[in-house]
């Protein structure tokens, strides 16, 4: 029997502090998993590296076992509440860190992982390396994709998955920076530009708020859920921790703009197909 794909999907995006210790982050994450389930959401998206934090003086002291234990606790909460959870950690490898988003299903199993490709600030460039695949995975039979923060400035990373059928882009982010830079992001439309107007898919962003312990950096907040024409369905404030929720009517994500790109101009059509084939070969590779 063919899998029945839902016509709509309720999604929550959580806006959290970016520079808190693991124990604090885990407690807030568990709180919002339960809150999203009570709200009736099927998926809850957390910001970039929400468990480990994005503050490297904390991250560089974390033991891999502590990070795994925290991720296991979140997986158990996903199973307890019967909800999809997308959360983030830094993962230690033999040479550098990977910035990883984990997709956890309602049984509590990590079913997909994506590693950030484009490194952003000085610390990330110093301590991390990029992943080597594009994201394409299913939630309840709905094809979805993922980018992390700076990746959103590189449209090929979500347009290729959209060409292959993805209707929703999940975009965990931590747009932390010096105060002047964050002010610019807020007034100019922030780091995360809506993808609907160039792909015709849903765009769900979970961003961070708050200052680091030294008060040198802050983050721009204003997480959002936008429908495929770029119209906001839900938006968060600039400074407070909060959760936003919206129902996505999936028929609106018809991917018409990327489908047009597959045909026009004709001389590029074979190249798009070659790139999609290369993407499909790597989409299930585990980030290591």
Secondary structure, DSSP 8 states (H G I E B T S, - for coil): ------SEEEEEEEEEESS--HHHHHHHHHHHHHHHHHHT-SEEE--TTTTT-S-HHHHTT--HHHHHHHHHHHHHHHHHHT-EEEEEEEEE-SSSEEEEEEEE-TTS-EEEEEE--S--SHHHHHHB--------EEETTEEEEEEEGGGGG-THHHHHHHHTT--EEEEE---EEEHHHHHHHHHHT-S---SHHHH-SEEEEE-EE---TTSSEEE----EEE-TTS-EEEE--SSS-EEEEEEEEGGG---HHHHHHHHSSGGGHHHHHHHHHHHHHHTT----
